[in-house]
Amino acid sequence: METTTSNDGTTLAYDHVGDGTPVILLAGATCTRGVNFLLAQALSEHFTVLNLDRRGRGSSDDVSGAPPYDPEREVEDVAALIKAAGGTAAVYGHSSGAAVALHAATADIGVTRLVLHDAPFNLPGTEQHGRDWDAHLTSLLAAGRHGDAIAAFMALVGMPPTMVEQMRGSPNWSAMEAVAPTLGYDSAAMGDRDGGLVPTEEIARIDVPTLVLVGGADHSFMIDVAHLLVAGIADARLEHLVGAGHDVGPEIVVPALLPFLLT
């Protein structure tokens, strides 16, 4: 593990493995860098991989005093990793991490290639879901109800109530509660307060080659989201990982990434 410092003084922890062109990995909501450990190891055979603990998770702290949760803080975090990588890097984001990667690609911070994997934006006509979620999450976090915030998130992504209750009684629950405030960053990155739709004006400014990966076996709406992303980004291509769920291993992801990242 190595560390670097973001613009606001936050210490960012990341695994630094492999050799070659730098690739930064950004995980989704509630996840530490551990979720991308196997992917980082597989990619390290071809690239220098910087696998980040997003702020407030794992070994990274957060000195921003959030809320309010500003997506710009995480763009600055990516910028700090790119600087540590030598000034340029490809960026892979999964789930809400894809939204962070998207924002980073529109900033002048050295992103050379962009991978958006299962970005869970809302489709037109469903934006009220995003607004409702952001308002509910904000109220829970403001009240210090971190366990309820995690439970609400699990319900949001489709976990059955009985399983959520089982999770509440598990030894890992306290660790989940500890990262609950970071859900505010995920909601901010997704733009939930404004509906969580694909940010069409922003993606029109992306000027780097972009790969949009989507499975769709768990959440079929993401396939339509992926098509909207490809349609709005000037140099984008779609790779449909047919039959793949939201959480897939490197044996599925790496064969799709290599032809894109190595060209």
N, C-alpha and C positions, 0 to 999 in steps of 0.2 A: 504493500500500500504506500502511496505517496500522497502529498497534500500540496495544495496551492491556495492562494487567497483571492477571493472575489473583490469586486470594486468597493463593496460596503464593509469589508473586513471579515466576511464569513469565511471560515476554513472549509475547503472542499477536499474530501478524500476520494481517491480513485485508485484502481488497479492499473498498473502500467506494464503491459506485457507485449512481447513480440518485437518485430523489427520491420521497418518499411514505411509506406505511406500511412500517416496517422488517421485513425477512425475513432470517433467518440461515440459511446453508447449511452443512451438515455432511457431509463426504465419508466414504467407507468406508475399509476397512483398506488401509494402505500409501499411500493417496492424499494428495497435497497439494491445496491449493485450486485448482491448475491444472485438475484434472479437472472442476471446476464452473465454469470460466471462461465458457464459452459460455452456460451456463444463467444465470449471474449477469448477463451482458450482456443476454440476452433479457428477464429479469425486471426489469432496471433501467429499462425503458420504462414500468413501472407502479409500481415500489416502490423504496425505499431498500434495497439489498442489501448485506449484510455476509457475505462469502465467506471462511470461516475456514480457516487452516492449523491443524488440530488439533495439540495440544502434541506436541513432538518431531518435527515434520514441517516441511519447507519452511523458512520463515523464523521459525517459532515454536520457542522452546527448551522445556526441561522441567527445572525446578530441584527437582522433588519428591524426587529420589533413589530413584525407583522401580527395582526392585520393593520392596515390594508395589505392585501396580497397583490403585488405588482409583477406582472409577467416579465418586466424589464430586468428584475433582479436575476431571473434564471437565464436570460439572454447574456447578462454580464457574467454569470457562472460559466456558460459555454465559452464566452470570450476568454476567460481566464484559462480554461483548459486548452483552447486553441493556442494561446500564447505559450503555455507549457509544452505544447507539442511542436513548437517551432514556428508558428505563425499561420499555418493553414491546416485544415483537416476536413475529412468527410464526417457527416453527422448522421447517425442512425437513431431514430426515436420510435419507441413502441408505445401504443395506446396514447395516454395523455402526454407521454414523453415525445410523441410525434408532433404534438402541438408546440411544445417547447422548441423542438428542432426546426419547425416551420418558422417560428418567430425569429430564431437565430439566423435562418437563411436570408431573411429580408434585411438584416443588419449588416453593416460593413465590418465584419469581424474575422473574415478569412474562411468561411464555409466554402468548400470546393465542390462537394457533392452532397446530396440530401436523400435520405431514405425515410419514408413515412410508412410505418407498419401498423395497420389496423387503427387508424386515427378515428376515434369515436365521436366525431362531430354529429350534430343533429341534422336531420333532413328538413327541408322546407315544410312547414305545416306542423312541426313537432317542437318548435323552439320554446314553447311555454314550459316544456319539461325541463329545459335547461334553466330557465329563470326560476322555476319552482325549486329545483334542486339547490341552486346557489343561495336562494333566500333561506331555505331550510338548514343548509349546512352552516351558513353564516350565523344563524340564531343558535345552533347547537354549540358551535365553537365559542361564541361570545359568552355563553352560559357555562363554559367549562365542561360540557357534557361530551367528553372525548370518546368515551365508550359508545354512547348513542350515535355519535357521528360516524364511527367505524361501522356500527351495525346498520345505519342508514345507507352507507355506501355499499355495503354487501348486498342489501336488499335492492339497491338501484341497479346493480350489475346482474341481478337474477338469482342470488343465492336464496334457497328456501328458508323460511323462518326457523324451522327446526334446526337446520344446520347453523344458522346464525347463533341460536341459543347454545348449541354445543360448543361453538367457537368461544363464546363468552366464558365458558367454564374451563377452557384449555389453559395450560401453562403459558402459552404464547400471547394471551390476550393483553397482558400489560405492555408487551412490546408493540402490539398493534395500536393501543391507546396512545403510546408515546409519539407515533407518527401521525396521529389524527390531524393536528394543525396543518400538516403539509397538504391535506386535501384542499385547503384554500388556494394553494398555488396551482393545483391541477385544475380547479374550477376556473381560476383566473386565466390560465393558459388556454383553456378550451373556450373562453369567452362566454361562459354560461350566463352571466348576468345579462348579456344582450341576446341570449337565445342559444348560444353554442353552435351556431350554423358554420358551415365552411366559410372562412373569411375571404370572400372572393376578391376584394380589393387588395388584400395583403398578398395572396398567392400570385396575383398578376405581377407582383414586383419580384418574384423569385426568378433569378437569372442564372441558376446553376443547374446542371443535369440532375434530374430527380427520378427516383424509383419509388413507386407506390406499391406496397405489398398489402395483400388482403387475403384472409382466409374465408370467413363468412359462415363457417359451420356452426359457430355459437351465436353470432349476431349478424344476421343476413343483411341488415341495413347498412353495414359497413361496406358492402360491395358497391352500393349506390353512392356512398360517400366517396369511395375510392375513385369512381368514375368522374364525380364532380371535381375532385382534386386534379386528376389528369387533364380534364378539359380546361381547367383554369390556369395551369402552369405551362409556360411556353415550351420547355424542354422536359417533358415528363413521359414516362412509360409505365404501364400497368403490368404487374405480375400477380395473377390470381393463383394463390396456393390452394387449389381445389381440394376441398375436404378437410382443410386445416382449421382448427379452432383458434381462439384468441391467444392461448398460451401454447406455443410449439417449440420444439427443440432445435438445436443447430443443424441437425440432419435435414430439416426442412428448409430452414432459413438460409443457411450458408450457400447451398447450390444456387439459390436465387440471387444472392448478393454478389458472389464472386464475379460473374460476367459483367456486372455493372461497375463494381468498384475497381476492377483491374483494367478497364479500358481507358 
